Amino acid sequence: MRRWSPPNERQLALLGRLADVAFYNMLYYNTCPAYFWKSACRSTAYTYYVGVFYGGHPKNGADAT
């Protein structure tokens, strides 16, 4: 049995990407269908996802200090 060890940077990056995808899916499939303008909501969800994907790196936030 392996001992527990804290996740490394690569594993943390993967977990971050999985969280981003889960948030996008929640918006796209569960929130946007409730709105009258579904296409605008889905477009906003996609724009948010792409912005986080390309610009939302932890080094830009609290770890940069």
N, C-alpha and C positions, 0 to 999 in steps of 0.2 A: 504494500500500500504506500502510495506516494504521500509525502508530507505536503501540507499547504504552503504555498509561497505566494507572495504578492504578485499581481500581474505586472508584466513588463510593459514598455511603451507601445510595442506593437499590438499587444492584446488590448491595451486601453484604447488605442486608436480604433481597433475593430469594434469594441463595445460602443464607442462613440458613434461610429457609422451605423451600427444596428439601432441605436436609440434614435438617430436622425430618420432612418427609414421607417421605424415604428411610428414616429410622430407624423411623418408625411402620410402614411397609410391611414392613421387615425383621422387626420383632417380630410383626406380625399374620400375615403369610403364611409366614414361615420358622421362627420360634421357637415361637409359640403352638400350632401343630399337634402339636408333640412333647409337650405337656403333657396330662395327664388332664383337668384343668379348663380346657378351651379358652376357654369364655366368660369366666371370671374373668381369664385372661391377656389376652384381647382387650379386656376392659373396662379393665384396668390400662393397657394400651397406649394406649387412647383417652384415658383420664384424663390420662396423662402428656403426650400430644400437645396436648390442650386447654390444660393448664397451661403448657406451654412456649409455645404460640401466644399466649396472653394475657399471660403474666407473664415470659417469657424474652427481654426486650429487652437488647441489649448495654449500654445506658446504666445498667442495674441492676447491672452487674457491674464488671469491671476498668476500663472506660472512665469510670465515675462518679467515680473517684478523681482 
